[in-house]
Amino acid sequence: MAITVGVAGITGKFARRVVSHLLQHSDITIRGYCRDPSKVPASISSSEKVTLLKGDAFDKEAIRSFAEGCDVIVCCYLGDDRLMVEGQKALIDACEEVGVPRYVATYLDTKQKVKGVHILIGGFIEPVLSPFFNILDPQTHTFRYWGEGDEYMEGTTYDNAAEFTVEVIRDAEATGVVRFLGGRATIREIARSYERVYGVKANLERLGSLDELYKTMHQKRAENPADIYSYMSLFFYYYWVNGQTFVGPETDNAKYPDVKPVDWEGFLRQWPLQQLPTAYFALNA
């Protein structure tokens, strides 16, 4: 049965990965929603299976027009609290109003028609190993970490997450919370994978305890709250490894056996060492 998938925020990195996998299925057509359709790559916008609609996250009339006729909508918004909360509320309200059966991304408990699907994937592997997080220094082959080094780091590549998302989109029975992971390893295990893949000795540098990280990140935010990039990665790291946000070890990977999970070592094997720090930026292609 043919289905129409609405992709809100279609210009984003993850959205483009999702759409590239959706386009591989002949029974799917796509309605994309974004502020500037000119930013959608030609590989997507030129497809006869894709219709692009222009509007912002708070334009209720435009959102309603976008949602109408969709069988499922996947939200790929990424931004501030207003966008992620109020923007999604507007989108879900439109789904309820025009009768979209499912919403993949919460404000769904009161809805009678639209059923929500929440996909958990841990952290995206690509940005974690990029310079922004300052975890890996490929020049000295050093992995920097907070804690004891035996905390689990759950990760999924953008492409794997997109593949799982497409499977959920195509599965009309998928509702509620679903959990997927590419890999689950400690920083020490990731360093050993690095040694196996690249044939070099990896170094480990402990930056402090998790308690010290907590103090550091809050101190940086208090000193200059507007400079979010000075502390954002520290907050991510803290809540990523302290156990409060773990997705695994039990996952729903087995529900969709056609998707082959890429673990930390598998990700490293996809990239030459000199290109590893720029893997995240290559997602723009």
C-alpha positions as a LaTeX table, in Angstrom:
\begin{tabular}{lrrr}
\hline
Residue & $x$ (\AA) & $y$ (\AA) & $z$ (\AA) \\
\hline
Met1 & 0.00 & 0.00 & 0.00 \\
Ala2 & 1.36 & 3.42 & $-0.97$ \\
Ile3 & 1.98 & 5.84 & 1.88 \\
Thr4 & 2.74 & 9.55 & 2.03 \\
Val5 & 5.38 & 10.59 & 4.55 \\
Gly6 & 5.64 & 14.17 & 5.76 \\
Val7 & 9.14 & 15.26 & 6.82 \\
Ala8 & 9.17 & 18.43 & 8.92 \\
Gly9 & 12.53 & 20.19 & 8.87 \\
Ile10 & 13.62 & 18.46 & 5.68 \\
Thr11 & 16.77 & 20.60 & 5.25 \\
Gly12 & 18.53 & 19.12 & 8.31 \\
Lys13 & 21.33 & 16.55 & 8.27 \\
Phe14 & 19.26 & 13.77 & 9.80 \\
Ala15 & 16.19 & 14.58 & 7.69 \\
Arg16 & 18.22 & 14.26 & 4.51 \\
Arg17 & 19.46 & 10.84 & 5.61 \\
Val18 & 15.90 & 9.73 & 6.34 \\
Val19 & 14.65 & 10.98 & 2.98 \\
Ser20 & 17.48 & 9.28 & 1.08 \\
His21 & 16.36 & 5.94 & 2.55 \\
Leu22 & 12.65 & 6.68 & 2.04 \\
Leu23 & 13.32 & 7.30 & $-1.65$ \\
Gln24 & 14.57 & 3.73 & $-1.99$ \\
His25 & 11.02 & 2.48 & $-1.47$ \\
Ser26 & 8.74 & 2.64 & $-4.49$ \\
Asp27 & 5.57 & 2.74 & $-2.35$ \\
Ile28 & 6.50 & 6.01 & $-0.61$ \\
Thr29 & 5.95 & 9.64 & $-1.60$ \\
Ile30 & 7.29 & 12.52 & 0.48 \\
Arg31 & 6.02 & 15.92 & 1.53 \\
Gly32 & 8.83 & 18.07 & 2.90 \\
Tyr33 & 8.33 & 21.16 & 5.08 \\
Cys34 & 10.95 & 23.83 & 5.70 \\
Arg35 & 11.55 & 27.58 & 5.80 \\
Asp36 & 13.71 & 27.65 & 2.67 \\
Pro37 & 13.16 & 24.91 & 0.04 \\
Ser38 & 16.17 & 26.22 & $-1.93$ \\
Lys39 & 18.39 & 24.64 & 0.75 \\
Val40 & 17.12 & 21.15 & $-0.04$ \\
Pro41 & 19.78 & 19.29 & $-2.08$ \\
Ala42 & 18.96 & 18.70 & $-5.73$ \\
Ser43 & 19.24 & 14.94 & $-5.16$ \\
Ile44 & 16.05 & 15.27 & $-3.11$ \\
Ser45 & 14.22 & 18.25 & $-4.59$ \\
Ser46 & 14.52 & 16.91 & $-8.15$ \\
Ser47 & 12.73 & 13.67 & $-7.31$ \\
Glu48 & 9.21 & 13.38 & $-8.69$ \\
Lys49 & 8.31 & 11.62 & $-5.44$ \\
Val50 & 9.08 & 14.74 & $-3.34$ \\
Thr51 & 6.85 & 17.78 & $-2.87$ \\
Leu52 & 8.32 & 20.71 & $-0.93$ \\
Leu53 & 6.23 & 23.17 & 1.07 \\
Lys54 & 7.49 & 26.42 & 2.54 \\
Gly55 & 6.65 & 27.73 & 5.99 \\
Asp56 & 7.97 & 28.14 & 9.52 \\
Ala57 & 7.26 & 26.03 & 12.58 \\
Phe58 & 4.60 & 28.41 & 13.91 \\
Asp59 & 2.62 & 29.12 & 10.75 \\
Lys60 & $-0.49$ & 27.11 & 11.61 \\
Glu61 & $-2.12$ & 27.44 & 8.20 \\
Ala62 & 1.03 & 26.34 & 6.35 \\
Ile63 & 1.56 & 23.47 & 8.77 \\
Arg64 & $-2.02$ & 22.32 & 8.28 \\
Ser65 & $-1.56$ & 22.34 & 4.49 \\
Phe66 & 1.65 & 20.35 & 4.89 \\
Ala67 & 0.06 & 17.74 & 7.14 \\
Glu68 & $-3.03$ & 17.22 & 5.00 \\
Gly69 & $-2.82$ & 13.99 & 3.04 \\
Cys70 & 0.07 & 12.52 & 5.04 \\
Asp71 & $-0.15$ & 9.00 & 6.47 \\
Val72 & 2.68 & 9.63 & 8.91 \\
Ile73 & 4.78 & 12.66 & 9.83 \\
Val74 & 8.34 & 12.50 & 11.10 \\
Cys75 & 9.66 & 15.56 & 12.91 \\
Cys76 & 13.32 & 16.40 & 12.26 \\
Tyr77 & 13.33 & 19.79 & 13.95 \\
Leu78 & 16.52 & 20.86 & 15.73 \\
Gly79 & 16.67 & 24.14 & 17.60 \\
Asp80 & 15.84 & 25.99 & 20.78 \\
Asp81 & 13.25 & 25.05 & 23.40 \\
Arg82 & 10.50 & 27.04 & 21.70 \\
Leu83 & 10.97 & 25.18 & 18.43 \\
Met84 & 11.30 & 21.76 & 20.03 \\
Val85 & 8.30 & 22.18 & 22.34 \\
Glu86 & 5.92 & 24.76 & 20.89 \\
Gly87 & 6.88 & 23.95 & 17.30 \\
Gln88 & 6.11 & 20.28 & 17.79 \\
Lys89 & 2.85 & 21.10 & 19.54 \\
Ala90 & 1.72 & 23.05 & 16.49 \\
Leu91 & 2.71 & 20.16 & 14.24 \\
Ile92 & 0.95 & 17.54 & 16.35 \\
Asp93 & $-2.18$ & 19.69 & 16.61 \\
Ala94 & $-2.25$ & 19.85 & 12.81 \\
Cys95 & $-1.92$ & 16.05 & 12.64 \\
Glu96 & $-4.89$ & 15.69 & 14.98 \\
Glu97 & $-6.94$ & 18.24 & 13.06 \\
Val98 & $-6.50$ & 16.71 & 9.62 \\
Gly99 & $-6.38$ & 13.08 & 10.77 \\
Val100 & $-2.73$ & 12.04 & 10.32 \\
Pro101 & $-2.62$ & 8.62 & 12.03 \\
Arg102 & 0.99 & 8.64 & 13.32 \\
Tyr103 & 3.63 & 11.13 & 14.41 \\
Val104 & 7.26 & 10.06 & 14.73 \\
Ala105 & 9.38 & 12.05 & 17.10 \\
Thr106 & 4.95 & 14.80 & 24.36 \\
Tyr107 & 1.99 & 16.41 & 24.03 \\
Leu108 & 0.33 & 13.35 & 22.54 \\
Asp109 & $-1.44$ & 11.99 & 25.60 \\
Thr110 & $-4.55$ & 14.09 & 24.97 \\
Lys111 & $-4.82$ & 13.29 & 21.28 \\
Gln112 & $-7.55$ & 10.96 & 20.06 \\
Lys113 & $-6.51$ & 10.37 & 16.44 \\
Val114 & $-2.72$ & 10.66 & 16.16 \\
Lys115 & $-0.49$ & 8.02 & 17.75 \\
Gly116 & 3.05 & 8.98 & 18.70 \\
Val117 & 6.27 & 7.09 & 18.12 \\
His118 & 9.36 & 8.14 & 20.05 \\
Ile119 & 12.67 & 6.82 & 18.71 \\
Leu120 & 15.66 & 6.63 & 21.08 \\
Ile121 & 19.12 & 6.05 & 19.57 \\
Gly122 & 21.65 & 7.22 & 22.20 \\
Gly123 & 24.14 & 9.74 & 20.82 \\
Phe124 & 25.01 & 10.27 & 17.18 \\
Ile125 & 28.49 & 8.83 & 16.72 \\
Glu126 & 29.72 & 11.29 & 14.08 \\
Pro127 & 29.57 & 14.52 & 16.13 \\
Val128 & 30.83 & 12.78 & 19.29 \\
Leu129 & 34.16 & 12.11 & 17.57 \\
Ser130 & 34.27 & 15.55 & 15.93 \\
Pro131 & 36.37 & 18.45 & 17.29 \\
Phe132 & 33.28 & 19.99 & 18.92 \\
Phe133 & 33.25 & 17.44 & 21.73 \\
Asn134 & 37.02 & 17.44 & 22.20 \\
Ile135 & 36.97 & 13.72 & 23.03 \\
Leu136 & 39.32 & 12.56 & 20.28 \\
Asp137 & 42.60 & 14.19 & 19.27 \\
Pro138 & 43.60 & 12.27 & 16.13 \\
Gln139 & 46.95 & 14.05 & 15.97 \\
Thr140 & 48.13 & 12.49 & 19.25 \\
His141 & 45.68 & 9.55 & 19.13 \\
Thr142 & 44.32 & 10.62 & 22.51 \\
Phe143 & 40.85 & 9.94 & 23.90 \\
Arg144 & 39.84 & 12.39 & 26.62 \\
Tyr145 & 37.17 & 11.36 & 29.10 \\
Trp146 & 35.40 & 12.24 & 32.32 \\
Gly147 & 34.54 & 9.63 & 34.92 \\
Glu148 & 36.32 & 6.33 & 35.46 \\
Gly149 & 36.55 & 5.23 & 31.85 \\
Asp150 & 34.20 & 2.29 & 32.34 \\
Glu151 & 30.97 & 4.22 & 31.73 \\
Tyr152 & 29.04 & 3.04 & 28.69 \\
Met153 & 28.84 & 5.33 & 25.67 \\
Glu154 & 25.82 & 4.50 & 23.52 \\
Gly155 & 26.02 & 5.52 & 19.89 \\
Thr156 & 24.29 & 5.20 & 16.53 \\
Thr157 & 25.41 & 6.63 & 13.21 \\
Tyr158 & 23.19 & 9.11 & 11.40 \\
Asp159 & 22.66 & 6.63 & 8.59 \\
Asn160 & 21.75 & 3.77 & 10.92 \\
Ala161 & 19.33 & 5.99 & 12.82 \\
Ala162 & 17.75 & 7.02 & 9.52 \\
Glu163 & 17.39 & 3.38 & 8.46 \\
Phe164 & 15.67 & 2.46 & 11.73 \\
Thr165 & 13.44 & 5.54 & 11.44 \\
Val166 & 12.33 & 4.53 & 7.95 \\
Glu167 & 11.49 & 1.03 & 9.20 \\
Val168 & 9.36 & 2.57 & 11.96 \\
Ile169 & 7.67 & 4.89 & 9.44 \\
Arg170 & 6.76 & 1.92 & 7.25 \\
Asp171 & 5.54 & $-0.18$ & 10.19 \\
Ala172 & 1.94 & 0.89 & 10.84 \\
Glu173 & 1.94 & $-1.06$ & 14.11 \\
Ala174 & 4.90 & 0.84 & 15.59 \\
Thr175 & 3.77 & 3.20 & 18.35 \\
Gly176 & 5.06 & 4.25 & 21.74 \\
Val177 & 8.79 & 4.23 & 22.58 \\
Val178 & 11.23 & 2.23 & 20.46 \\
Arg179 & 14.92 & 1.86 & 21.26 \\
Phe180 & 17.73 & 1.32 & 18.77 \\
Leu181 & 21.51 & 1.33 & 19.15 \\
Gly182 & 24.45 & 0.86 & 16.85 \\
Gly183 & 26.92 & 0.18 & 19.63 \\
Arg184 & 27.49 & 0.33 & 23.36 \\
Ala185 & 31.07 & 0.52 & 24.60 \\
Thr186 & 33.29 & 2.22 & 27.17 \\
Ile187 & 35.88 & 4.80 & 26.18 \\
Arg188 & 38.57 & 2.21 & 26.89 \\
Glu189 & 36.91 & $-0.26$ & 24.52 \\
Ile190 & 36.54 & 2.42 & 21.84 \\
Ala191 & 40.25 & 3.24 & 22.21 \\
Arg192 & 41.12 & $-0.43$ & 21.71 \\
Ser193 & 38.95 & $-0.50$ & 18.57 \\
Tyr194 & 40.82 & 2.58 & 17.37 \\
Glu195 & 44.11 & 0.71 & 17.81 \\
Arg196 & 42.84 & $-2.31$ & 15.89 \\
Val197 & 41.44 & $-0.26$ & 13.02 \\
Tyr198 & 44.28 & 2.21 & 12.54 \\
Gly199 & 47.24 & 0.23 & 13.87 \\
Val200 & 48.42 & 2.95 & 16.24 \\
Lys201 & 48.69 & 3.19 & 20.02 \\
Ala202 & 45.78 & 5.07 & 21.55 \\
Asn203 & 46.28 & 7.23 & 24.63 \\
Leu204 & 43.72 & 7.91 & 27.36 \\
Glu205 & 43.54 & 11.22 & 29.23 \\
Arg206 & 41.26 & 11.50 & 32.25 \\
Leu207 & 39.86 & 15.00 & 32.69 \\
Gly208 & 38.23 & 14.42 & 36.06 \\
Ser209 & 35.38 & 12.68 & 37.83 \\
Leu210 & 31.73 & 12.99 & 36.83 \\
Asp211 & 31.21 & 15.15 & 39.93 \\
Glu212 & 33.98 & 17.46 & 38.71 \\
Leu213 & 32.40 & 17.54 & 35.25 \\
Tyr214 & 29.06 & 18.52 & 36.79 \\
Lys215 & 30.67 & 21.40 & 38.66 \\
Thr216 & 32.66 & 22.50 & 35.62 \\
Met217 & 29.74 & 22.59 & 33.20 \\
His218 & 27.51 & 24.53 & 35.59 \\
Gln219 & 30.32 & 26.95 & 36.38 \\
Lys220 & 30.91 & 27.65 & 32.69 \\
Arg221 & 27.21 & 28.23 & 32.10 \\
Ala222 & 26.96 & 30.56 & 35.11 \\
Glu223 & 29.98 & 32.57 & 33.96 \\
Asn224 & 28.69 & 33.13 & 30.45 \\
Pro225 & 25.24 & 31.66 & 29.77 \\
Ala226 & 25.12 & 33.16 & 26.27 \\
Asp227 & 28.21 & 31.20 & 25.19 \\
Ile228 & 26.39 & 27.89 & 24.87 \\
Tyr229 & 29.18 & 26.26 & 22.89 \\
Ser230 & 31.52 & 26.53 & 25.87 \\
Tyr231 & 29.40 & 24.19 & 27.95 \\
Met232 & 26.89 & 22.42 & 25.66 \\
Ser233 & 29.16 & 19.45 & 24.96 \\
Leu234 & 29.92 & 19.07 & 28.67 \\
Phe235 & 26.22 & 18.80 & 29.53 \\
Phe236 & 25.76 & 16.29 & 26.75 \\
Tyr237 & 28.68 & 14.20 & 27.97 \\
Tyr238 & 27.51 & 14.19 & 31.58 \\
Tyr239 & 23.97 & 13.03 & 30.89 \\
Trp240 & 25.13 & 10.71 & 28.13 \\
Val241 & 27.32 & 8.53 & 30.36 \\
Asn242 & 25.91 & 8.91 & 33.88 \\
Gly243 & 23.16 & 6.34 & 33.35 \\
Gln244 & 20.13 & 8.62 & 33.39 \\
Thr245 & 19.55 & 8.51 & 29.64 \\
Phe246 & 20.67 & 5.00 & 28.69 \\
Val247 & 18.74 & 3.38 & 25.85 \\
Gly248 & 20.16 & $-0.14$ & 26.29 \\
Pro249 & 21.30 & $-2.71$ & 26.88 \\
Glu250 & 17.93 & $-4.10$ & 25.72 \\
Thr251 & 16.89 & $-2.65$ & 22.36 \\
Asp252 & 14.35 & $-3.12$ & 19.58 \\
Asn253 & 17.02 & $-3.69$ & 16.92 \\
Ala254 & 15.82 & $-7.23$ & 16.26 \\
Lys255 & 12.38 & $-5.99$ & 15.15 \\
Tyr256 & 13.93 & $-4.77$ & 11.91 \\
Pro257 & 16.59 & $-7.33$ & 10.88 \\
Asp258 & 17.17 & $-5.69$ & 7.50 \\
Val259 & 18.96 & $-2.84$ & 9.29 \\
Lys260 & 22.52 & $-3.85$ & 10.15 \\
Pro261 & 23.69 & $-1.97$ & 13.26 \\
Val262 & 27.04 & $-0.20$ & 12.94 \\
Asp263 & 28.92 & $-0.24$ & 16.25 \\
Trp264 & 31.80 & 2.02 & 17.29 \\
Glu265 & 34.44 & $-0.14$ & 15.63 \\
Gly266 & 32.33 & $-0.53$ & 12.52 \\
Phe267 & 32.05 & 3.24 & 12.29 \\
Leu268 & 35.82 & 3.68 & 12.60 \\
Arg269 & 36.32 & 1.18 & 9.77 \\
Gln270 & 34.19 & 3.36 & 7.51 \\
Trp271 & 36.61 & 6.29 & 7.70 \\
Pro272 & 40.32 & 6.77 & 6.98 \\
Leu273 & 42.03 & 8.24 & 10.04 \\
Gln274 & 42.68 & 11.62 & 8.42 \\
Gln275 & 38.98 & 11.98 & 7.58 \\
Leu276 & 37.59 & 10.76 & 10.90 \\
Pro277 & 37.33 & 14.21 & 12.58 \\
Thr278 & 35.38 & 15.57 & 9.59 \\
Ala279 & 32.90 & 12.67 & 9.31 \\
Tyr280 & 30.17 & 14.81 & 10.87 \\
Phe281 & 30.67 & 17.64 & 8.39 \\
Ala282 & 30.61 & 15.21 & 5.48 \\
Leu283 & 26.93 & 14.67 & 6.30 \\
Asn284 & 26.26 & 17.96 & 4.54 \\
Ala285 & 27.01 & 16.31 & 1.22 \\
\hline
\end{tabular}
